[in-house]
Amino acid sequence: MENAEPPKEIDRYRRAFVGAAAIGLAATQFTTVLTAQARPVSGLDGATTERSTAASFAVLRQADAGVLNVGYAEAGPPDGPVVILLHGWPYDIHSFVEVAPLLAMAGYRVIIPYARGHGTTHFLSSQTVRNGQQSVLAVDVIELMDALKISHAIIAGYDWGARTACIVAALWPERCKALVSVSGYLIGSLAANRMPLPPKAELQWWYQYYFATERGRAGYERYRRDFANLIWRIASPKWDFDDATFDRSAACLDNPDHVSIVIHNYRWRLGLAQGEPEFDGLEKRLAESPLIPVPTITLEGDANGAPHPDSSAYAKKFSGRYDHRLITGGIGHNLPQEAPQAFAQAIIEVGEY
């Protein structure tokens, strides 16, 4: 079943109003648990809502999709236009725990899957290669869309999720109505990854080289939560997250395939681990840095401490209608969680392009 498109005369303001009527339905599919640490923030329509650092998805769904059984959260009316939100590493679906209600109230059906090796997503067979190369993560998204009978969707993400969203938009533009990507065009190639960077830039990738060693694999296996906490603080130096917020997401790292997927991902980037031959054709196309033809908004936080390109370096990679926005106020790498209103607003607006 294809998802119906909303009438084009319904602009984003009316959609927000109409979508609010469906919030009761959304609440039955998507529930947050609030703590005493909740604080007021402005919603998309200027209304005051409660923001909590301990909000959580009450119910997760599971779907067989390709080689995976994918765990995902869902919000909003089931017949609304679809938005798929893709998380990064070392984060999880809770990066979107405040974005999802805003989109649900605007009338969107929101799908937020755990990437392979994270949370409740698991492999259907113990014999499947634990592959983390870039094209495979995009194939996972297409497989999930097929399993859920979603013909096309707005796709948005950050970090690994942004790269995956860009790949889907580049290789399967007919499946991607529009794109929101934090830090822009992140499609890579093995040839480009072999080129050395200046020392200061290389220093930012210290964990990539650590993971290239068996000591690094053992260290990540043993200290994965400490490791993730450090990355969060480096990547978002002005984000004052609390222990409850971190612990809620860090639970996804307990997935039995997590370490294998992460280590393979970074070793593959450096040419130190092989990909699967069946994906060579996709990687060849990605190595050509294909243009992205779908409507796109790219976002960047003004305090992103993770390695990221300047927006001027990738603006011409988007051949469709395009806009870039710098989100200010000390916003770091995990932009959807640090600036949920700005992220949700970008999705609603790009959907009107």
C-alpha positions as CSV (number, residue, x, y, z in Angstrom):
1,M,0.0,0.0,0.0
2,E,1.4,3.4,-1.0
3,N,1.2,6.3,1.4
4,A,-1.1,9.1,0.3
5,E,0.3,12.5,-0.4
6,P,-1.4,15.5,1.3
7,P,-3.1,18.0,-0.9
8,K,-0.5,20.6,-2.0
9,E,-2.7,23.5,-0.9
10,I,-2.2,22.5,2.7
11,D,0.8,24.5,3.8
12,R,2.9,23.7,6.7
13,Y,0.9,25.9,9.1
14,R,-2.4,24.3,8.3
15,R,-0.7,20.9,8.4
16,A,0.4,21.6,11.9
17,F,-3.1,22.6,12.9
18,V,-4.8,19.6,11.2
19,G,-2.1,17.3,12.5
20,A,-2.8,18.4,16.0
21,A,-6.2,16.7,15.8
22,A,-4.5,13.4,15.2
23,I,-2.2,13.7,18.2
24,G,-4.5,11.4,20.2
25,L,-4.0,8.7,17.6
26,A,-0.2,9.5,17.6
27,A,-0.2,9.2,21.4
28,T,-1.4,5.6,21.2
29,Q,1.5,4.7,18.9
30,F,4.2,6.9,20.5
31,T,4.3,7.6,24.2
32,T,6.9,9.5,26.2
33,V,7.7,9.0,29.8
34,L,8.4,12.4,31.5
35,T,10.5,13.0,34.6
36,A,10.7,15.8,37.1
37,Q,13.4,17.3,35.0
38,A,11.0,18.4,32.3
39,R,11.3,22.1,31.2
40,P,9.2,24.2,28.9
41,V,10.3,24.8,25.3
42,S,8.6,26.4,22.3
43,G,6.9,24.1,19.8
44,L,6.7,24.7,16.0
45,D,3.6,26.8,16.4
46,G,5.0,28.8,19.3
47,A,3.0,26.9,21.9
48,T,4.8,25.8,25.0
49,T,5.4,22.1,25.4
50,E,7.2,20.0,28.0
51,R,10.8,18.9,27.2
52,S,12.4,16.1,29.2
53,T,15.8,14.7,29.1
54,A,14.3,11.3,30.1
55,A,11.6,11.0,27.6
56,S,11.5,7.6,25.9
57,F,9.7,5.5,23.3
58,A,7.3,3.3,25.2
59,V,6.7,0.7,22.5
60,L,9.1,-0.5,19.8
61,R,8.0,-2.5,16.7
62,Q,9.9,-5.2,14.8
63,A,9.9,-6.0,11.1
64,D,11.8,-8.5,9.1
65,A,13.6,-6.6,6.3
66,G,16.3,-8.1,4.2
67,V,18.9,-9.8,6.4
68,L,17.6,-8.0,9.5
69,N,14.8,-7.9,12.0
70,V,14.6,-4.2,12.5
71,G,13.5,-2.5,15.7
72,Y,11.9,0.8,15.1
73,A,9.7,3.4,16.8
74,E,6.7,4.9,15.0
75,A,4.6,8.0,15.6
76,G,1.8,9.9,13.8
77,P,-1.1,8.9,11.7
78,P,-0.6,5.7,9.7
79,D,-1.8,7.3,6.5
80,G,0.3,10.5,6.7
81,P,3.3,11.3,4.5
82,V,6.2,9.3,5.7
83,V,9.4,10.6,7.3
84,I,12.3,8.2,8.1
85,L,14.7,9.4,10.7
86,L,18.2,7.9,10.8
87,H,20.5,8.1,13.9
88,G,24.3,8.1,14.1
89,W,27.0,6.5,16.1
90,P,27.4,6.3,19.1
91,Y,23.8,7.4,19.4
92,D,20.4,5.8,18.9
93,I,16.8,6.5,18.1
94,H,16.3,8.7,21.1
95,S,18.1,11.5,19.2
96,F,14.6,12.0,17.7
97,V,12.5,11.6,20.9
98,E,11.5,15.3,20.7
99,V,11.4,15.6,17.0
100,A,8.9,12.8,16.5
101,P,6.0,14.4,18.4
102,L,6.4,17.6,16.5
103,L,6.3,15.8,13.2
104,A,3.4,13.6,14.4
105,M,1.4,16.7,15.3
106,A,2.1,18.1,11.8
107,G,0.4,15.0,10.3
108,Y,3.5,12.9,9.4
109,R,3.9,9.2,9.9
110,V,7.4,9.0,11.5
111,I,9.6,5.9,11.3
112,I,12.7,5.8,13.4
113,P,14.7,2.5,13.0
114,Y,17.7,1.2,14.9
115,A,20.6,0.8,12.6
116,R,22.2,-2.7,12.3
117,G,24.2,-3.4,15.4
118,H,22.2,-1.1,17.5
119,G,19.3,-1.6,20.0
120,T,16.7,-4.2,19.1
121,T,17.7,-4.6,15.4
122,H,19.3,-8.0,14.9
123,F,20.4,-10.4,12.1
124,L,18.0,-13.1,11.1
125,S,20.9,-15.5,10.6
126,S,24.1,-16.1,12.5
127,Q,25.8,-16.8,9.2
128,T,25.3,-13.3,7.8
129,V,28.4,-11.2,7.5
130,R,28.5,-8.4,10.1
131,N,29.1,-5.8,7.4
132,G,29.1,-2.1,8.3
133,Q,30.1,-0.6,4.9
134,Q,28.3,2.5,3.8
135,S,26.1,1.1,1.0
136,V,24.8,-1.7,3.2
137,L,23.3,0.7,5.7
138,A,21.4,2.4,2.8
139,V,20.2,-1.0,1.5
140,D,18.9,-1.7,5.0
141,V,16.7,1.4,4.7
142,I,15.3,0.4,1.3
143,E,14.6,-3.1,2.6
144,L,12.7,-1.6,5.6
145,M,10.7,0.6,3.3
146,D,9.8,-2.4,1.2
147,A,8.8,-4.4,4.3
148,L,6.6,-1.6,5.5
149,K,5.2,-1.0,2.0
150,I,6.5,2.6,1.9
151,S,7.0,3.7,-1.6
152,H,8.8,6.9,-0.8
153,A,9.6,9.1,2.2
154,I,11.3,12.2,3.4
155,I,14.6,10.9,4.8
156,A,16.6,12.8,7.4
157,G,19.6,12.0,9.6
158,Y,22.9,13.0,11.1
159,D,26.3,11.3,11.4
160,W,26.0,7.8,10.0
161,G,22.4,8.5,9.5
162,A,23.1,11.5,7.3
163,R,25.5,9.5,5.2
164,T,22.9,6.8,4.8
165,A,20.2,9.3,3.9
166,C,22.5,10.9,1.3
167,I,23.2,7.5,-0.3
168,V,19.5,6.6,-0.5
169,A,18.8,10.0,-2.1
170,A,21.6,9.6,-4.6
171,L,21.1,6.0,-5.6
172,W,17.3,5.7,-5.2
173,P,15.9,9.2,-5.7
174,E,12.5,7.8,-6.6
175,R,12.2,6.5,-3.0
176,C,13.3,9.7,-1.4
177,K,10.9,12.6,-1.7
178,A,13.2,15.0,0.1
179,L,16.3,15.0,2.3
180,V,17.5,16.7,5.5
181,S,21.2,16.0,6.2
182,V,23.2,17.3,9.1
183,S,26.7,18.2,7.9
184,G,25.8,18.0,4.3
185,Y,27.1,15.5,1.7
186,L,28.8,12.7,3.5
187,I,29.1,10.0,0.8
188,G,32.6,8.7,0.9
189,S,34.9,6.5,-1.3
190,L,37.8,4.2,-0.5
191,A,40.1,6.2,-2.8
192,A,39.3,9.5,-1.1
193,N,39.8,7.9,2.3
194,R,43.3,6.8,1.4
195,M,44.4,10.4,1.0
196,P,46.2,11.8,4.0
197,L,44.9,14.9,5.8
198,P,46.9,17.6,7.7
199,P,47.8,16.5,11.2
200,K,45.2,18.6,12.9
201,A,42.5,17.1,10.8
202,E,43.8,13.6,11.3
203,L,43.8,14.1,15.1
204,Q,40.0,14.4,14.9
205,W,39.8,10.9,13.6
206,W,41.8,9.3,16.4
207,Y,39.2,6.7,17.2
208,Q,39.2,5.5,13.5
209,Y,42.8,4.6,13.9
210,Y,42.3,3.1,17.3
211,F,39.6,0.8,15.8
212,A,42.1,-0.3,13.2
213,T,44.0,-2.2,15.9
214,E,43.0,-5.3,17.8
215,R,43.7,-3.4,20.9
216,G,41.1,-0.9,19.8
217,R,38.5,-3.6,19.2
218,A,39.1,-5.0,22.6
219,G,39.1,-1.6,24.2
220,Y,35.8,-0.7,22.6
221,E,34.3,-4.1,23.5
222,R,35.3,-3.5,27.2
223,Y,34.7,0.2,27.5
224,R,32.0,0.9,24.9
225,R,29.9,3.1,27.3
226,D,32.8,5.1,28.5
227,F,33.9,5.5,24.9
228,A,30.5,6.7,23.7
229,N,30.3,9.2,26.6
230,L,33.6,10.7,25.6
231,I,32.5,10.9,21.9
232,W,29.3,12.7,23.0
233,R,31.3,15.3,24.9
234,I,33.9,15.9,22.2
235,A,31.3,16.1,19.5
236,S,28.9,18.4,21.4
237,P,31.1,20.4,23.8
238,K,28.2,22.7,24.8
239,W,25.5,20.1,25.2
240,D,24.8,19.7,28.9
241,F,23.2,16.2,28.8
242,D,22.5,14.4,32.0
243,D,23.2,10.8,33.0
244,A,19.6,9.7,32.3
245,T,19.8,11.0,28.8
246,F,23.1,9.2,28.1
247,D,22.1,5.9,29.8
248,R,18.9,5.8,27.8
249,S,20.8,5.8,24.5
250,A,23.8,3.8,25.7
251,A,21.6,0.8,26.2
252,C,21.6,0.4,22.4
253,L,25.3,-0.4,22.6
254,D,24.6,-3.7,24.3
255,N,23.5,-5.2,21.0
256,P,25.6,-8.4,20.5
257,D,26.6,-7.3,17.0
258,H,27.4,-3.7,17.9
259,V,31.2,-3.9,18.2
260,S,31.5,-6.0,15.0
261,I,29.5,-3.5,12.9
262,V,31.3,-0.4,14.3
263,I,34.8,-1.9,13.8
264,H,34.0,-3.1,10.3
265,N,32.6,0.3,9.4
266,Y,35.7,2.2,10.3
267,R,38.2,-0.5,9.1
268,W,36.3,-0.6,5.7
269,R,36.7,3.1,5.3
270,L,40.4,2.8,5.6
271,G,40.6,-0.2,3.3
272,L,41.6,-2.5,6.1
273,A,38.4,-4.7,5.9
274,Q,36.7,-6.1,2.8
275,G,33.2,-5.3,1.8
276,E,30.9,-7.9,0.3
277,P,31.2,-8.4,-3.5
278,E,27.5,-8.0,-4.1
279,F,27.7,-4.4,-3.1
280,D,30.7,-3.5,-5.3
281,G,28.5,-2.0,-7.9
282,L,26.9,0.4,-5.4
283,E,30.2,1.4,-4.0
284,K,31.5,2.1,-7.5
285,R,28.6,4.4,-8.1
286,L,29.2,6.1,-4.8
287,A,32.9,6.5,-5.5
288,E,31.9,8.8,-8.3
289,S,30.3,11.2,-5.8
290,P,26.9,11.3,-7.5
291,L,24.8,14.4,-7.4
292,I,21.7,14.3,-5.2
293,P,18.7,15.5,-7.2
294,V,16.0,15.6,-4.5
295,P,15.0,18.7,-2.6
296,T,17.4,19.1,0.3
297,I,18.1,21.2,3.4
298,T,21.4,20.7,5.0
299,L,22.0,21.7,8.6
300,E,25.0,22.5,10.8
301,G,25.4,23.3,14.4
302,D,27.6,26.2,15.4
303,A,29.4,24.1,18.0
304,N,29.9,20.8,16.2
305,G,33.0,19.3,17.6
306,A,33.1,16.2,15.3
307,P,34.9,16.2,12.0
308,H,32.7,17.8,9.3
309,P,33.1,19.6,6.0
310,D,32.5,23.3,5.5
311,S,29.1,23.9,3.8
312,S,30.8,25.5,0.8
313,A,32.5,22.2,0.0
314,Y,29.3,20.3,-0.8
315,A,26.7,22.9,-1.9
316,K,27.1,22.0,-5.5
317,K,26.5,18.3,-4.8
318,F,22.8,19.0,-4.5
319,S,21.2,19.5,-7.9
320,G,17.6,20.0,-6.8
321,R,16.2,22.8,-4.8
322,Y,18.6,23.4,-1.9
323,D,19.1,25.4,1.3
324,H,21.7,25.4,4.0
325,R,21.1,26.5,7.6
326,L,23.5,27.1,10.5
327,I,21.8,26.4,13.8
328,T,23.2,28.6,16.5
329,G,23.1,28.5,20.3
330,G,25.9,26.1,21.0
331,I,24.4,23.2,19.0
332,G,26.8,20.3,18.5
333,H,27.0,17.1,16.4
334,N,23.7,15.5,17.7
335,L,21.7,18.3,16.2
336,P,18.2,16.6,16.3
337,Q,18.4,16.1,20.0
338,E,20.1,19.4,20.8
339,A,17.8,21.5,18.5
340,P,14.7,19.4,17.8
341,Q,12.5,22.3,16.7
342,A,15.0,23.4,14.1
343,F,15.4,19.8,12.8
344,A,11.6,19.2,12.7
345,Q,11.0,22.6,11.0
346,A,13.6,21.7,8.2
347,I,11.7,18.5,7.5
348,I,8.4,20.2,7.3
349,E,9.7,22.9,5.0
350,V,11.7,20.6,2.7
351,G,8.5,18.5,2.3
352,E,6.8,21.6,0.8
353,Y,9.6,22.2,-1.8
